[in-house]
Amino acid sequence: MIDWWSETDDAIVECLRAAGPMSPEDLAGRVGLSVSETGAFLAMLMREERVRIRIVDLTSEEEARLNCRLISASTP
């Protein structure tokens, strides 16, 4: 099991080295993981100071949810 983790870590780091910055979705496709799995690996690699996470954005679903909340709060 440990070999799989190390191999996956190394595959992610090598992919980023070779191709440069990319979205977690693109990275997941290149290394053959789900976006959720890639996110978990990126969090571990970030803690180890092997990668940087520089941009985080809301999903369109979360933006819509927040907009509905704001509209509801402003309506008397």
FIKOLZA-1660 file (N, C-alpha, C; in steps of 0.1 Angstrom, whole numbers, plus 5000, padded with zeros to 4 digits):
% residues 76
   i   px   py   pz ch aa at
   1 5008 4988 5000  A  M  N
   1 5000 5000 5000  A  M CA
   1 5009 5013 5000  A  M  C
   2 5019 5012 5008  A  I  N
   2 5028 5024 5009  A  I CA
   2 5034 5027 4995  A  I  C
   3 5038 5017 4987  A  D  N
   3 5043 5020 4974  A  D CA
   3 5033 5027 4965  A  D  C
   4 5020 5023 4966  A  W  N
   4 5010 5030 4958  A  W CA
   4 5009 5045 4961  A  W  C
   5 5010 5048 4975  A  W  N
   5 5009 5062 4979  A  W CA
   5 5021 5070 4973  A  W  C
   6 5033 5064 4975  A  S  N
   6 5045 5071 4970  A  S CA
   6 5045 5072 4955  A  S  C
   7 5041 5062 4948  A  E  N
   7 5040 5062 4933  A  E CA
   7 5030 5073 4929  A  E  C
   8 5019 5074 4936  A  T  N
   8 5009 5084 4932  A  T CA
   8 5014 5098 4935  A  T  C
   9 5020 5100 4947  A  D  N
   9 5027 5113 4950  A  D CA
   9 5036 5117 4939  A  D  C
  10 5045 5107 4936  A  D  N
  10 5056 5110 4926  A  D CA
  10 5049 5113 4912  A  D  C
  11 5039 5106 4909  A  A  N
  11 5032 5108 4896  A  A CA
  11 5026 5122 4895  A  A  C
  12 5020 5127 4906  A  I  N
  12 5014 5140 4907  A  I CA
  12 5025 5151 4905  A  I  C
  13 5036 5149 4913  A  V  N
  13 5047 5159 4913  A  V CA
  13 5054 5159 4899  A  V  C
  14 5056 5148 4893  A  E  N
  14 5062 5147 4880  A  E CA
  14 5053 5154 4870  A  E  C
  15 5040 5151 4870  A  C  N
  15 5031 5157 4861  A  C CA
  15 5031 5172 4862  A  C  C
  16 5031 5178 4874  A  L  N
  16 5032 5192 4876  A  L CA
  16 5045 5198 4871  A  L  C
  17 5056 5190 4873  A  R  N
  17 5069 5195 4869  A  R CA
  17 5070 5195 4854  A  R  C
  18 5064 5185 4847  A  A  N
  18 5065 5184 4833  A  A CA
  18 5056 5194 4826  A  A  C
  19 5043 5195 4831  A  A  N
  19 5033 5202 4824  A  A CA
  19 5030 5216 4830  A  A  C
  20 5035 5219 4842  A  G  N
  20 5033 5232 4848  A  G CA
  20 5019 5232 4855  A  G  C
  21 5016 5244 4861  A  P  N
  21 5004 5245 4869  A  P CA
  21 4991 5241 4860  A  P  C
  22 4982 5235 4867  A  M  N
  22 4969 5231 4861  A  M CA
  22 4959 5229 4872  A  M  C
  23 4946 5228 4867  A  S  N
  23 4935 5226 4877  A  S CA
  23 4936 5212 4882  A  S  C
  24 4930 5210 4894  A  P  N
  24 4929 5196 4900  A  P CA
  24 4921 5187 4890  A  P  C
  25 4912 5192 4883  A  E  N
  25 4904 5184 4873  A  E CA
  25 4913 5179 4862  A  E  C
  26 4922 5188 4857  A  D  N
  26 4931 5184 4846  A  D CA
  26 4942 5174 4852  A  D  C
  27 4946 5177 4863  A  L  N
  27 4956 5168 4870  A  L CA
  27 4951 5154 4872  A  L  C
  28 4938 5154 4877  A  A  N
  28 4932 5141 4880  A  A CA
  28 4931 5133 4867  A  A  C
  29 4927 5139 4856  A  G  N
  29 4927 5132 4843  A  G CA
  29 4940 5127 4838  A  G  C
  30 4950 5134 4841  A  R  N
  30 4964 5130 4836  A  R CA
  30 4969 5119 4844  A  R  C
  31 4967 5119 4858  A  V  N
  31 4972 5108 4866  A  V CA
  31 4963 5097 4869  A  V  C
  32 4950 5098 4864  A  G  N
  32 4941 5087 4865  A  G CA
  32 4934 5085 4878  A  G  C
  33 4932 5096 4885  A  L  N
  33 4925 5096 4898  A  L CA
  33 4912 5104 4897  A  L  C
  34 4903 5103 4906  A  S  N
  34 4891 5112 4907  A  S CA
  34 4896 5125 4912  A  S  C
  35 4888 5135 4909  A  V  N
  35 4891 5149 4914  A  V CA
  35 4892 5149 4930  A  V  C
  36 4883 5141 4936  A  S  N
  36 4884 5141 4951  A  S CA
  36 4896 5134 4956  A  S  C
  37 4901 5123 4949  A  E  N
  37 4913 5117 4953  A  E CA
  37 4925 5126 4951  A  E  C
  38 4925 5133 4939  A  T  N
  38 4935 5142 4936  A  T CA
  38 4936 5153 4947  A  T  C
  39 4924 5159 4951  A  G  N
  39 4924 5169 4961  A  G CA
  39 4930 5164 4974  A  G  C
  40 4927 5152 4978  A  A  N
  40 4933 5146 4990  A  A CA
  40 4948 5145 4989  A  A  C
  41 4953 5140 4978  A  F  N
  41 4968 5139 4976  A  F CA
  41 4974 5153 4976  A  F  C
  42 4968 5163 4969  A  L  N
  42 4973 5177 4969  A  L CA
  42 4974 5182 4983  A  L  C
  43 4964 5180 4992  A  A  N
  43 4964 5185 5005  A  A CA
  43 4976 5179 5013  A  A  C
  44 4978 5166 5011  A  M  N
  44 4990 5159 5018  A  M CA
  44 5003 5165 5012  A  M  C
  45 5004 5167 4999  A  L  N
  45 5016 5172 4993  A  L CA
  45 5018 5187 4998  A  L  C
  46 5008 5194 5000  A  M  N
  46 5009 5208 5004  A  M CA
  46 5014 5208 5019  A  M  C
  47 5009 5199 5027  A  R  N
  47 5014 5198 5041  A  R CA
  47 5029 5195 5041  A  R  C
  48 5033 5187 5032  A  E  N
  48 5047 5183 5031  A  E CA
  48 5056 5194 5024  A  E  C
  49 5049 5205 5020  A  E  N
  49 5055 5216 5013  A  E CA
  49 5062 5212 4999  A  E  C
  50 5055 5202 4992  A  R  N
  50 5060 5198 4979  A  R CA
  50 5052 5205 4968  A  R  C
  51 5040 5210 4971  A  V  N
  51 5032 5217 4961  A  V CA
  51 5026 5229 4968  A  V  C
  52 5022 5239 4959  A  R  N
  52 5015 5251 4964  A  R CA
  52 5001 5250 4959  A  R  C
  53 4991 5255 4966  A  I  N
  53 4978 5257 4962  A  I CA
  53 4976 5272 4962  A  I  C
  54 4974 5278 4950  A  R  N
  54 4974 5292 4949  A  R CA
  54 4961 5299 4946  A  R  C
  55 4951 5291 4941  A  I  N
  55 4938 5297 4938  A  I CA
  55 4928 5287 4942  A  I  C
  56 4918 5292 4949  A  V  N
  56 4906 5285 4953  A  V CA
  56 4894 5292 4948  A  V  C
  57 4884 5286 4943  A  D  N
  57 4872 5292 4938  A  D CA
  57 4859 5285 4943  A  D  C
  58 4848 5292 4944  A  L  N
  58 4836 5286 4947  A  L CA
  58 4830 5279 4935  A  L  C
  59 4822 5268 4937  A  T  N
  59 4816 5261 4926  A  T CA
  59 4804 5270 4922  A  T  C
  60 4799 5268 4910  A  S  N
  60 4787 5276 4905  A  S CA
  60 4775 5273 4914  A  S  C
  61 4774 5261 4919  A  E  N
  61 4763 5257 4928  A  E CA
  61 4763 5265 4941  A  E  C
  62 4775 5266 4946  A  E  N
  62 4777 5274 4959  A  E CA
  62 4774 5288 4957  A  E  C
  63 4779 5294 4946  A  E  N
  63 4776 5308 4943  A  E CA
  63 4761 5310 4942  A  E  C
  64 4754 5301 4935  A  A  N
  64 4739 5302 4933  A  A CA
  64 4732 5302 4947  A  A  C
  65 4737 5292 4955  A  R  N
  65 4731 5291 4969  A  R CA
  65 4733 5304 4977  A  R  C
  66 4745 5309 4976  A  L  N
  66 4747 5322 4984  A  L CA
  66 4739 5333 4978  A  L  C
  67 4738 5334 4965  A  N  N
  67 4730 5345 4959  A  N CA
  67 4716 5344 4963  A  N  C
  68 4710 5332 4964  A  C  N
  68 4696 5330 4969  A  C CA
  68 4695 5335 4983  A  C  C
  69 4705 5331 4991  A  R  N
  69 4705 5336 5005  A  R CA
  69 4705 5351 5006  A  R  C
  70 4713 5357 4998  A  L  N
  70 4714 5372 4999  A  L CA
  70 4701 5378 4994  A  L  C
  71 4695 5373 4984  A  I  N
  71 4682 5378 4979  A  I CA
  71 4672 5376 4989  A  I  C
  72 4671 5365 4996  A  S  N
  72 4661 5362 5006  A  S CA
  72 4663 5371 5018  A  S  C
  73 4676 5374 5022  A  A  N
  73 4678 5383 5033  A  A CA
  73 4675 5397 5030  A  A  C
  74 4676 5401 5018  A  S  N
  74 4673 5416 5015  A  S CA
  74 4658 5418 5012  A  S  C
  75 4650 5407 5010  A  T  N
  75 4636 5409 5008  A  T CA
  75 4628 5410 5021  A  T  C
  76 4620 5421 5022  A  P  N
  76 4613 5423 5035  A  P CA
  76 4602 5413 5038  A  P  C
% end
